[in-house]
Amino acid sequence: MSEELLVKHCSPTLAGMKTGNMFSCFFSNNDDMKKCIRCWNMQLTKKGLRVLPLRFNNDRALIYVYRPAQLKKDLWNNAAEEILLERGYTMKTSEHCIVHLRKRLSECEEFPHEVGLFLGYPPEDVRGFIENKADSCKYTGCWKVYGNVESALKTFEKFKKCTDMYCSRFANGSTIEQLAVAG
């Protein structure tokens, strides 16, 4: 996994503006993926970030970059907790929730839509997406908005500016460690 891919897909999380990001990338094998993940964690853990593979199939990995402290806050929001409990999560810890999410990703034919909660999406938008089967949203941006469009638009714009700035800084020589904000 190239650093450029990490910056392109995870800038708002690296900047501390977002709980997490996910992206898919190729690895030649499971061992190469594990080495890469270990390397990223060595650089980013001290900044309050963690990198995990959520799934690995056919040389393609689904990578989750997140801020554990923020995830804990997000998942213990009453609306988020309700959505997760409905889907069989035990809510012991956020780490247990990630383990359950990994299980659902490997077992479910349909992508588990509660994943939005692990990315910091508003619970009302996650609930709306699930209940409406991805239809009838008010707006589509970084996610489908079913709640507050004005707030979402401001967030989308902040994420875009952050990504543009981080990609530019990376292209001009900044390292991942320099770009990652301590949290």
C-alpha positions as CSV (number, residue, x, y, z in Angstrom):
1,M,0.0,0.0,0.0
2,S,1.5,3.3,-1.0
3,E,1.6,6.3,1.2
4,E,-0.1,8.2,-1.5
5,L,-3.1,5.9,-1.3
6,L,-3.3,6.4,2.4
7,V,-3.2,10.2,2.1
8,K,-5.7,10.2,-0.8
9,H,-8.3,8.1,1.1
10,C,-7.7,9.0,4.7
11,S,-6.7,12.7,5.0
12,P,-9.6,13.8,7.2
13,T,-8.8,10.9,9.6
14,L,-5.1,11.7,9.6
15,A,-6.0,15.4,10.3
16,G,-8.2,14.4,13.3
17,M,-11.4,15.7,11.6
18,K,-13.0,12.3,11.1
19,T,-13.2,9.0,13.1
20,G,-12.2,6.7,10.3
21,N,-11.8,6.0,6.6
22,M,-11.8,2.7,4.7
23,F,-10.4,1.9,1.3
24,S,-9.6,-1.1,-0.7
25,C,-6.1,-1.9,-2.1
26,F,-4.1,-4.8,-3.6
27,F,-1.4,-6.8,-1.9
28,S,0.5,-9.7,-3.4
29,N,-0.3,-11.9,-0.4
30,N,-1.5,-11.8,3.2
31,D,2.1,-11.6,4.7
32,D,2.9,-8.5,2.6
33,M,-0.4,-6.9,3.8
34,K,0.5,-7.7,7.5
35,K,4.0,-6.2,7.1
36,C,2.6,-3.0,5.6
37,I,-0.1,-2.7,8.3
38,R,2.6,-3.2,11.0
39,C,4.7,-0.5,9.4
40,W,1.8,2.0,9.3
41,N,0.9,1.2,12.9
42,M,4.5,1.8,14.0
43,Q,4.3,5.3,12.5
44,L,0.7,6.2,13.4
45,T,-0.1,4.7,16.8
46,K,1.8,7.4,18.6
47,K,-0.5,9.9,16.9
48,G,-3.6,8.2,18.1
49,L,-4.4,6.3,14.9
50,R,-4.7,2.6,14.1
51,V,-4.7,0.7,10.8
52,L,-6.5,-2.6,10.5
53,P,-7.3,-5.0,7.7
54,L,-11.0,-5.7,7.9
55,R,-11.0,-8.3,5.1
56,F,-8.6,-9.9,2.7
57,N,-9.8,-11.8,-0.4
58,N,-8.2,-12.4,-3.8
59,D,-5.1,-10.2,-3.1
60,R,-7.5,-7.3,-2.2
61,A,-7.7,-5.9,1.3
62,L,-10.3,-3.6,2.9
63,I,-8.2,-1.3,5.1
64,Y,-9.6,0.6,8.1
65,V,-7.7,3.7,9.4
66,Y,-9.3,5.1,12.5
67,R,-8.9,7.0,15.8
68,P,-9.8,4.5,18.6
69,A,-10.6,7.3,21.1
70,Q,-13.0,9.0,18.7
71,L,-14.6,5.6,17.7
72,K,-15.3,4.8,21.3
73,K,-17.2,8.2,21.7
74,D,-19.1,7.7,18.4
75,L,-20.2,4.1,19.2
76,W,-21.5,5.0,22.6
77,N,-23.9,7.6,21.2
78,N,-27.4,6.4,22.1
79,A,-28.6,6.4,18.5
80,A,-25.4,4.5,17.3
81,E,-25.6,2.0,20.1
82,E,-29.2,1.2,19.2
83,I,-28.4,0.6,15.6
84,L,-25.5,-1.7,16.6
85,L,-27.5,-3.6,19.2
86,E,-30.2,-4.3,16.5
87,R,-27.5,-6.0,14.4
88,G,-26.1,-8.2,17.2
89,Y,-23.2,-6.1,18.5
90,T,-22.5,-6.7,22.2
91,M,-21.2,-3.2,22.9
92,K,-18.6,-4.4,25.4
93,T,-15.9,-2.3,23.9
94,S,-15.2,-0.6,20.6
95,E,-12.6,-3.3,19.9
96,H,-15.4,-5.9,20.3
97,C,-17.5,-4.0,17.9
98,I,-14.7,-4.0,15.3
99,V,-14.3,-7.8,15.7
100,H,-18.1,-8.1,15.1
101,L,-17.9,-5.9,12.1
102,R,-15.1,-8.0,10.6
103,K,-17.2,-11.1,11.2
104,R,-20.2,-9.5,9.5
105,L,-18.0,-8.4,6.5
106,S,-16.9,-12.0,6.1
107,E,-20.3,-13.6,6.6
108,C,-22.9,-11.3,5.1
109,E,-23.7,-11.3,1.5
110,E,-24.7,-7.7,1.7
111,F,-22.2,-5.1,2.9
112,P,-23.1,-4.3,6.6
113,H,-24.4,-0.7,6.4
114,E,-23.8,0.1,10.0
115,V,-20.2,0.5,8.8
116,G,-21.0,4.2,8.5
117,L,-20.9,4.4,12.3
118,F,-17.3,3.3,12.3
119,L,-16.5,6.1,9.9
120,G,-18.0,8.8,11.9
121,Y,-21.2,9.3,9.8
122,P,-24.2,10.7,11.7
123,P,-26.3,7.9,13.2
124,E,-29.5,9.5,11.7
125,D,-27.9,9.2,8.2
126,V,-26.8,5.6,8.9
127,R,-30.3,4.7,10.1
128,G,-31.9,6.5,7.1
129,F,-29.6,4.5,4.7
130,I,-30.5,1.2,6.3
131,E,-34.3,1.9,6.6
132,N,-34.6,3.3,3.0
133,K,-32.3,0.7,1.5
134,A,-30.1,3.5,0.2
135,D,-33.0,5.3,-1.6
136,S,-34.7,8.6,-1.0
137,C,-31.8,10.5,0.5
138,K,-31.8,14.3,0.6
139,Y,-28.3,14.6,-0.7
140,T,-25.3,12.4,-1.7
141,G,-21.8,13.4,-0.9
142,C,-19.2,11.5,1.2
143,W,-22.2,9.6,2.4
144,K,-26.0,9.6,1.7
145,V,-27.6,12.3,3.8
146,Y,-31.0,11.6,5.4
147,G,-30.8,14.2,8.2
148,N,-29.2,17.6,8.3
149,V,-28.1,18.5,4.8
150,E,-26.6,21.9,5.7
151,S,-24.3,20.4,8.3
152,A,-23.3,17.6,6.0
153,L,-22.5,20.0,3.1
154,K,-20.1,21.9,5.5
155,T,-18.5,18.7,6.5
156,F,-18.1,17.5,3.0
157,E,-16.4,20.8,2.0
158,K,-14.0,20.6,5.0
159,F,-13.1,17.0,4.1
160,K,-12.4,18.0,0.5
161,K,-10.3,21.0,1.5
162,C,-8.4,18.8,3.9
163,T,-7.8,16.1,1.3
164,D,-6.7,18.6,-1.3
165,M,-4.3,20.2,1.1
166,Y,-2.9,16.9,2.4
167,C,-2.3,15.6,-1.1
168,S,-0.5,18.8,-2.0
169,R,1.6,18.7,1.1
170,F,2.4,15.0,0.5
171,A,3.4,15.8,-3.2
172,N,5.7,18.5,-1.9
173,G,7.5,16.1,0.5
174,S,5.6,15.9,3.7
175,T,5.6,12.4,5.3
176,I,2.7,10.5,6.7
177,E,4.0,11.1,10.2
178,Q,4.2,14.9,9.6
179,L,0.7,14.9,8.2
180,A,-0.9,12.9,11.0
181,V,-2.2,15.1,13.8
182,A,-1.7,13.8,17.4
183,G,-5.1,13.0,18.9
